[in-house]
């Protein structure tokens, strides 16, 4: 009976604390709700759009992305000025098209490649801990073939494309440092989710499981 009562008490405490945490997160999200207009002129996105959604076309998209990112690393990594980044991108457009075409040919396809730097409307997107609200953004887009497949995307300025969030060993600090170098503290707050809330919830669950035993 005592063990049962203890479990009930722990459950009540957990629900209470979790409710407080969630309320705090909701209030924080409301206070940080951002319109695209507040941040769109401070970032340049990068999208690679696949020919279709079949596995072969999606894999090809990733290979094209990898070659383009590898080429642009030395060009953009460390660049802390959006106008300079734009100038570099514009100067490399033809080279980027050739890189994409070469990879596509090497993989045995003959898709056309279209490369565009311009403004487009996008839904809300997440890249690691960076969340960009829906709206119009400047973006470099590489469109493969019919361009009817899902796209891979990242942020080319600030140069977050060179932090691969698909790898397990990327860190929140890497993203934080890159953003801090290129954006104001206020702008970073607008698009960067905090890791503290997630860490707190995980620690709390660990504690609860330990106490339950």
Phi and psi restraints in degrees (value plus and minus 20) as a CYANA .aco file:
   2 UNK   PHI     -82.4   -42.4
   2 UNK   PSI     -60.5   -20.5
   3 UNK   PHI     -84.0   -44.0
   3 UNK   PSI     -58.6   -18.6
   4 UNK   PHI     -84.6   -44.6
   4 UNK   PSI     -64.9   -24.9
   5 UNK   PHI     -83.6   -43.6
   5 UNK   PSI     -57.1   -17.1
   6 UNK   PHI     -84.8   -44.8
   6 UNK   PSI     -61.1   -21.1
   7 UNK   PHI     -83.1   -43.1
   7 UNK   PSI     -61.0   -21.0
   8 UNK   PHI     -82.9   -42.9
   8 UNK   PSI     -63.7   -23.7
   9 UNK   PHI     -82.6   -42.6
   9 UNK   PSI     -62.4   -22.4
  10 UNK   PHI     -84.2   -44.2
  10 UNK   PSI     -59.0   -19.0
  11 UNK   PHI     -83.6   -43.6
  11 UNK   PSI     -62.2   -22.2
  12 UNK   PHI     -82.7   -42.7
  12 UNK   PSI     -64.3   -24.3
  13 UNK   PHI     -81.5   -41.5
  13 UNK   PSI     -63.5   -23.5
  14 UNK   PHI     -81.8   -41.8
  14 UNK   PSI     -66.1   -26.1
  15 UNK   PHI     -82.1   -42.1
  15 UNK   PSI     -61.3   -21.3
  16 UNK   PHI     -83.1   -43.1
  16 UNK   PSI     -70.2   -30.2
  17 UNK   PHI     -85.5   -45.5
  17 UNK   PSI     -62.6   -22.6
  18 UNK   PHI     -81.6   -41.6
  18 UNK   PSI     -58.9   -18.9
  19 UNK   PHI     -83.0   -43.0
  19 UNK   PSI     -61.9   -21.9
  20 UNK   PHI     -83.4   -43.4
  20 UNK   PSI     -64.4   -24.4
  21 UNK   PHI     -81.6   -41.6
  21 UNK   PSI     -67.1   -27.1
  22 UNK   PHI     -84.4   -44.4
  22 UNK   PSI     -58.3   -18.3
  23 UNK   PHI     -82.4   -42.4
  23 UNK   PSI     -61.7   -21.7
  24 UNK   PHI     -83.6   -43.6
  24 UNK   PSI     -61.0   -21.0
  25 UNK   PHI     -84.9   -44.9
  25 UNK   PSI     -63.0   -23.0
  26 UNK   PHI     -82.2   -42.2
  26 UNK   PSI     -64.3   -24.3
  27 UNK   PHI     -83.4   -43.4
  27 UNK   PSI     -59.7   -19.7
  28 UNK   PHI     -84.6   -44.6
  28 UNK   PSI     -62.0   -22.0
  29 UNK   PHI     -85.1   -45.1
  29 UNK   PSI     -59.4   -19.4
  30 UNK   PHI     -83.3   -43.3
  30 UNK   PSI     -62.5   -22.5
  31 UNK   PHI     -90.9   -50.9
  31 UNK   PSI     -43.6    -3.6
  32 UNK   PHI    -124.6   -84.6
  32 UNK   PSI      -8.7    31.3
  33 UNK   PHI     -79.2   -39.2
  33 UNK   PSI     106.7   146.7
  34 UNK   PHI    -140.7  -100.7
  34 UNK   PSI     119.4   159.4
  35 UNK   PHI    -111.1   -71.1
  35 UNK   PSI     129.1   169.1
  36 UNK   PHI     -77.8   -37.8
  36 UNK   PSI     -52.8   -12.8
  37 UNK   PHI     -80.6   -40.6
  37 UNK   PSI     -45.5    -5.5
  38 UNK   PHI     -94.9   -54.9
  38 UNK   PSI     -39.4     0.6
  39 UNK   PHI    -150.5  -110.5
  39 UNK   PSI     -36.5     3.5
  40 UNK   PHI     -82.9   -42.9
  40 UNK   PSI     -50.4   -10.4
  41 UNK   PHI    -102.6   -62.6
  41 UNK   PSI     -14.8    25.2
  42 UNK   PHI    -133.9   -93.9
  42 UNK   PSI     -18.6    21.4
  43 UNK   PHI    -154.6  -114.6
  43 UNK   PSI     132.8   172.8
  44 UNK   PHI    -143.8  -103.8
  44 UNK   PSI     101.6   141.6
  45 UNK   PHI    -109.8   -69.8
  45 UNK   PSI     142.5   182.5
  46 UNK   PHI    -153.3  -113.3
  46 UNK   PSI     104.8   144.8
  47 UNK   PHI    -149.0  -109.0
  47 UNK   PSI     117.3   157.3
  48 UNK   PHI    -137.6   -97.6
  48 UNK   PSI      98.2   138.2
  49 UNK   PHI    -123.7   -83.7
  49 UNK   PSI     104.2   144.2
  50 UNK   PHI     -95.3   -55.3
  50 UNK   PSI     139.0   179.0
  51 UNK   PHI     -80.9   -40.9
  51 UNK   PSI     -62.9   -22.9
  52 UNK   PHI    -173.0  -133.0
  52 UNK   PSI    -195.2  -155.2
  53 UNK   PHI    -116.7   -76.7
  53 UNK   PSI     -14.5    25.5
  54 UNK   PHI     -90.4   -50.4
  54 UNK   PSI     139.6   179.6
  55 UNK   PHI     -78.8   -38.8
  55 UNK   PSI     -59.6   -19.6
  56 UNK   PHI     -83.7   -43.7
  56 UNK   PSI     -64.8   -24.8
  57 UNK   PHI     -88.8   -48.8
  57 UNK   PSI     -55.8   -15.8
  58 UNK   PHI     -88.4   -48.4
  58 UNK   PSI     -59.5   -19.5
  59 UNK   PHI     -85.3   -45.3
  59 UNK   PSI     -59.1   -19.1
  60 UNK   PHI     -82.6   -42.6
  60 UNK   PSI     -60.7   -20.7
  61 UNK   PHI     -76.3   -36.3
  61 UNK   PSI     -65.3   -25.3
  62 UNK   PHI     -85.3   -45.3
  62 UNK   PSI     -58.7   -18.7
  63 UNK   PHI     -86.4   -46.4
  63 UNK   PSI     -59.9   -19.9
  64 UNK   PHI     -83.8   -43.8
  64 UNK   PSI     -65.3   -25.3
  65 UNK   PHI     -77.0   -37.0
  65 UNK   PSI     -66.1   -26.1
  66 UNK   PHI     -79.9   -39.9
  66 UNK   PSI     -63.0   -23.0
  67 UNK   PHI     -88.0   -48.0
  67 UNK   PSI     -59.3   -19.3
  68 UNK   PHI     -86.8   -46.8
  68 UNK   PSI     -65.8   -25.8
  69 UNK   PHI     -82.1   -42.1
  69 UNK   PSI     -62.2   -22.2
  70 UNK   PHI     -79.8   -39.8
  70 UNK   PSI     -63.0   -23.0
  71 UNK   PHI     -87.2   -47.2
  71 UNK   PSI     -60.3   -20.3
  72 UNK   PHI    -101.2   -61.2
  72 UNK   PSI     -30.4     9.6
  73 UNK   PHI     -75.7   -35.7
  73 UNK   PSI     -72.7   -32.7
  74 UNK   PHI     -88.5   -48.5
  74 UNK   PSI     -42.7    -2.7
  75 UNK   PHI     -99.8   -59.8
  75 UNK   PSI     -58.7   -18.7
  76 UNK   PHI    -135.4   -95.4
  76 UNK   PSI     -44.2    -4.2
  77 UNK   PHI     -81.5   -41.5
  77 UNK   PSI     103.6   143.6
  78 UNK   PHI      74.6   114.6
  78 UNK   PSI     -29.9    10.1
  79 UNK   PHI     -93.0   -53.0
  79 UNK   PSI     103.6   143.6
  80 UNK   PHI    -132.2   -92.2
  80 UNK   PSI       2.2    42.2
  81 UNK   PHI    -152.8  -112.8
  81 UNK   PSI     102.9   142.9
  82 UNK   PHI     -87.1   -47.1
  82 UNK   PSI     -55.4   -15.4
  83 UNK   PHI     -86.3   -46.3
  83 UNK   PSI     -60.8   -20.8
  84 UNK   PHI     -85.2   -45.2
  84 UNK   PSI     -60.8   -20.8
  85 UNK   PHI     -81.2   -41.2
  85 UNK   PSI     -63.9   -23.9
  86 UNK   PHI     -81.3   -41.3
  86 UNK   PSI     -62.5   -22.5
  87 UNK   PHI     -81.2   -41.2
  87 UNK   PSI     -62.5   -22.5
  88 UNK   PHI     -84.0   -44.0
  88 UNK   PSI     -65.8   -25.8
  89 UNK   PHI     -80.3   -40.3
  89 UNK   PSI     -66.8   -26.8
  90 UNK   PHI     -80.3   -40.3
  90 UNK   PSI     -58.4   -18.4
  91 UNK   PHI     -91.3   -51.3
  91 UNK   PSI     -37.5     2.5
  92 UNK   PHI    -126.3   -86.3
  92 UNK   PSI     -15.6    24.4
  93 UNK   PHI     -75.9   -35.9
  93 UNK   PSI     -66.9   -26.9
  94 UNK   PHI     -85.7   -45.7
  94 UNK   PSI     -60.5   -20.5
  95 UNK   PHI     -84.2   -44.2
  95 UNK   PSI     -59.7   -19.7
  96 UNK   PHI     -85.0   -45.0
  96 UNK   PSI     -58.7   -18.7
  97 UNK   PHI     -82.3   -42.3
  97 UNK   PSI     -63.3   -23.3
  98 UNK   PHI     -85.3   -45.3
  98 UNK   PSI     -58.3   -18.3
  99 UNK   PHI     -82.6   -42.6
  99 UNK   PSI     -65.1   -25.1
 100 UNK   PHI     -84.0   -44.0
 100 UNK   PSI     -65.1   -25.1
 101 UNK   PHI     -83.2   -43.2
 101 UNK   PSI     -59.8   -19.8
 102 UNK   PHI     -83.2   -43.2
 102 UNK   PSI     -66.1   -26.1
 103 UNK   PHI     -83.5   -43.5
 103 UNK   PSI     -62.3   -22.3
 104 UNK   PHI     -81.3   -41.3
 104 UNK   PSI     -62.8   -22.8
 105 UNK   PHI     -86.0   -46.0
 105 UNK   PSI     -62.4   -22.4
 106 UNK   PHI     -80.6   -40.6
 106 UNK   PSI     -51.2   -11.2
 107 UNK   PHI    -106.6   -66.6
 107 UNK   PSI     -18.3    21.7
 108 UNK   PHI      69.6   109.6
 108 UNK   PSI       0.1    40.1
 109 UNK   PHI    -134.4   -94.4
 109 UNK   PSI     140.9   180.9
 110 UNK   PHI    -145.1  -105.1
 110 UNK   PSI      11.2    51.2
 111 UNK   PHI     -85.1   -45.1
 111 UNK   PSI     124.0   164.0
 112 UNK   PHI     -92.0   -52.0
 112 UNK   PSI     137.9   177.9
 113 UNK   PHI    -146.7  -106.7
 113 UNK   PSI     110.3   150.3
 114 UNK   PHI    -138.3   -98.3
 114 UNK   PSI     112.5   152.5
 115 UNK   PHI    -145.5  -105.5
 115 UNK   PSI     109.5   149.5
 116 UNK   PHI    -157.2  -117.2
 116 UNK   PSI     117.8   157.8
 117 UNK   PHI    -138.0   -98.0
 117 UNK   PSI      91.8   131.8
 118 UNK   PHI    -191.4  -151.4
 118 UNK   PSI    -196.8  -156.8
 119 UNK   PHI    -109.9   -69.9
 119 UNK   PSI     116.1   156.1
 120 UNK   PHI    -162.2  -122.2
 120 UNK   PSI     134.2   174.2
 121 UNK   PHI    -106.7   -66.7
 121 UNK   PSI     115.6   155.6
 122 UNK   PHI    -152.9  -112.9
 122 UNK   PSI     128.8   168.8
 123 UNK   PHI     -93.6   -53.6
 123 UNK   PSI     152.0   192.0
 124 UNK   PHI     -79.4   -39.4
 124 UNK   PSI     115.1   155.1
 125 UNK   PHI    -154.3  -114.3
 125 UNK   PSI     130.1   170.1
 126 UNK   PHI    -138.0   -98.0
 126 UNK   PSI     115.8   155.8
 127 UNK   PHI    -150.2  -110.2
 127 UNK   PSI      78.5   118.5
 128 UNK   PHI      44.8    84.8
 128 UNK   PSI    -144.4  -104.4
 129 UNK   PHI    -111.8   -71.8
 129 UNK   PSI     -18.6    21.4
 130 UNK   PHI    -112.6   -72.6
 130 UNK   PSI     106.4   146.4
 131 UNK   PHI    -141.9  -101.9
 131 UNK   PSI      99.6   139.6
 132 UNK   PHI    -123.1   -83.1
 132 UNK   PSI     105.8   145.8
 133 UNK   PHI     -87.3   -47.3
 133 UNK   PSI     139.9   179.9
 134 UNK   PHI     -84.9   -44.9
 134 UNK   PSI     128.4   168.4
 135 UNK   PHI     132.7   172.7
 135 UNK   PSI    -187.5  -147.5
 136 UNK   PHI    -113.9   -73.9
 136 UNK   PSI     110.0   150.0
 137 UNK   PHI    -154.8  -114.8
 137 UNK   PSI     133.8   173.8
 138 UNK   PHI     -96.5   -56.5
 138 UNK   PSI     114.6   154.6
 139 UNK   PHI    -168.7  -128.7
 139 UNK   PSI     121.4   161.4
 140 UNK   PHI    -110.5   -70.5
 140 UNK   PSI     101.9   141.9
 141 UNK   PHI    -143.2  -103.2
 141 UNK   PSI     109.3   149.3
 142 UNK   PHI    -128.6   -88.6
 142 UNK   PSI      96.2   136.2
 143 UNK   PHI    -127.7   -87.7
 143 UNK   PSI      99.2   139.2
 144 UNK   PHI    -117.4   -77.4
 144 UNK   PSI     104.8   144.8
 145 UNK   PHI      37.7    77.7
 145 UNK   PSI    -146.2  -106.2
 146 UNK   PHI     -94.3   -54.3
 146 UNK   PSI     -36.8     3.2
 147 UNK   PHI      42.0    82.0
 147 UNK   PSI      15.5    55.5
 148 UNK   PHI    -121.5   -81.5
 148 UNK   PSI     -18.6    21.4
 149 UNK   PHI    -116.5   -76.5
 149 UNK   PSI     155.2   195.2
 150 UNK   PHI     -85.5   -45.5
 150 UNK   PSI     131.9   171.9
 151 UNK   PHI    -125.8   -85.8
 151 UNK   PSI     133.1   173.1
 152 UNK   PHI    -119.7   -79.7
 152 UNK   PSI     122.1   162.1
 153 UNK   PHI    -163.4  -123.4
 153 UNK   PSI     139.6   179.6
 154 UNK   PHI    -177.5  -137.5
 154 UNK   PSI    -198.3  -158.3
 155 UNK   PHI    -123.8   -83.8
 155 UNK   PSI      96.2   136.2
 156 UNK   PHI    -103.2   -63.2
 156 UNK   PSI     -50.8   -10.8
 157 UNK   PHI    -158.5  -118.5
 157 UNK   PSI     107.7   147.7
 158 UNK   PHI     -73.4   -33.4
 158 UNK   PSI     132.5   172.5
 159 UNK   PHI     -92.5   -52.5
 159 UNK   PSI      45.6    85.6
 160 UNK   PHI    -100.8   -60.8
 160 UNK   PSI     -34.4     5.6
 161 UNK   PHI     -78.5   -38.5
 161 UNK   PSI     -43.0    -3.0
 162 UNK   PHI    -110.4   -70.4
 162 UNK   PSI     -15.8    24.2
 163 UNK   PHI    -129.5   -89.5
 163 UNK   PSI      88.3   128.3
 164 UNK   PHI    -104.0   -64.0
 164 UNK   PSI      81.8   121.8
 165 UNK   PHI     -95.3   -55.3
 165 UNK   PSI     -24.6    15.4
 166 UNK   PHI    -101.4   -61.4
 166 UNK   PSI     -30.7     9.3
 167 UNK   PHI    -110.8   -70.8
 167 UNK   PSI     124.8   164.8
 168 UNK   PHI     -90.5   -50.5
 168 UNK   PSI     -42.2    -2.2
 169 UNK   PHI    -115.5   -75.5
 169 UNK   PSI     -11.0    29.0
 170 UNK   PHI     -92.8   -52.8
 170 UNK   PSI     134.0   174.0
 171 UNK   PHI    -144.9  -104.9
 171 UNK   PSI     133.1   173.1
 172 UNK   PHI     -78.6   -38.6
 172 UNK   PSI     -57.4   -17.4
 173 UNK   PHI     -82.9   -42.9
 173 UNK   PSI     -56.1   -16.1
 174 UNK   PHI     -79.5   -39.5
 174 UNK   PSI     -65.1   -25.1
 175 UNK   PHI     -86.9   -46.9
 175 UNK   PSI     -64.9   -24.9
 176 UNK   PHI     -78.0   -38.0
 176 UNK   PSI     -66.7   -26.7
 177 UNK   PHI     -83.1   -43.1
 177 UNK   PSI     -64.2   -24.2
 178 UNK   PHI     -83.1   -43.1
 178 UNK   PSI     -62.9   -22.9
 179 UNK   PHI     -86.6   -46.6
 179 UNK   PSI     -63.3   -23.3
 180 UNK   PHI     -81.1   -41.1
 180 UNK   PSI     -51.2   -11.2
 181 UNK   PHI     -92.8   -52.8
 181 UNK   PSI     -42.6    -2.6
 182 UNK   PHI    -140.1  -100.1
 182 UNK   PSI     -37.0     3.0
 183 UNK   PHI    -146.6  -106.6
 183 UNK   PSI     140.3   180.3
 184 UNK   PHI     -91.1   -51.1
 184 UNK   PSI     141.1   181.1
 185 UNK   PHI     -78.4   -38.4
 185 UNK   PSI     -58.7   -18.7
 186 UNK   PHI     -83.6   -43.6
 186 UNK   PSI     -63.1   -23.1
 187 UNK   PHI     -88.7   -48.7
 187 UNK   PSI     -56.9   -16.9
 188 UNK   PHI     -81.7   -41.7
 188 UNK   PSI     -62.3   -22.3
 189 UNK   PHI     -79.7   -39.7
 189 UNK   PSI     -51.0   -11.0
 190 UNK   PHI     -90.6   -50.6
 190 UNK   PSI     -52.7   -12.7
 191 UNK   PHI    -137.0   -97.0
 191 UNK   PSI     -30.1     9.9
 192 UNK   PHI    -122.7   -82.7
 192 UNK   PSI     101.0   141.0
 193 UNK   PHI     -96.6   -56.6
 193 UNK   PSI     122.3   162.3
 194 UNK   PHI    -101.4   -61.4
 194 UNK   PSI     123.8   163.8
 195 UNK   PHI    -109.3   -69.3
 195 UNK   PSI     -31.1     8.9
 196 UNK   PHI     -81.4   -41.4
 196 UNK   PSI     -60.9   -20.9
 197 UNK   PHI     -85.7   -45.7
 197 UNK   PSI     -60.9   -20.9
 198 UNK   PHI     -84.7   -44.7
 198 UNK   PSI     -65.2   -25.2
 199 UNK   PHI     -81.0   -41.0
 199 UNK   PSI     -63.2   -23.2
 200 UNK   PHI     -80.3   -40.3
 200 UNK   PSI     -65.6   -25.6
 201 UNK   PHI     -83.9   -43.9
 201 UNK   PSI     -60.3   -20.3
 202 UNK   PHI     -85.0   -45.0
 202 UNK   PSI     -63.4   -23.4
 203 UNK   PHI     -83.0   -43.0
 203 UNK   PSI     -59.2   -19.2
 204 UNK   PHI     -84.9   -44.9
 204 UNK   PSI     -62.5   -22.5
 205 UNK   PHI     -84.7   -44.7
 205 UNK   PSI     -58.2   -18.2
 206 UNK   PHI     -81.1   -41.1
 206 UNK   PSI     -63.9   -23.9
 207 UNK   PHI     -82.8   -42.8
 207 UNK   PSI     -63.2   -23.2
 208 UNK   PHI     -83.3   -43.3
 208 UNK   PSI     -64.2   -24.2
 209 UNK   PHI     -82.7   -42.7
 209 UNK   PSI     -57.2   -17.2
 210 UNK   PHI     -85.9   -45.9
 210 UNK   PSI     -63.0   -23.0
 211 UNK   PHI     -89.8   -49.8
 211 UNK   PSI     -47.5    -7.5
 212 UNK   PHI     -91.4   -51.4
 212 UNK   PSI     -46.7    -6.7
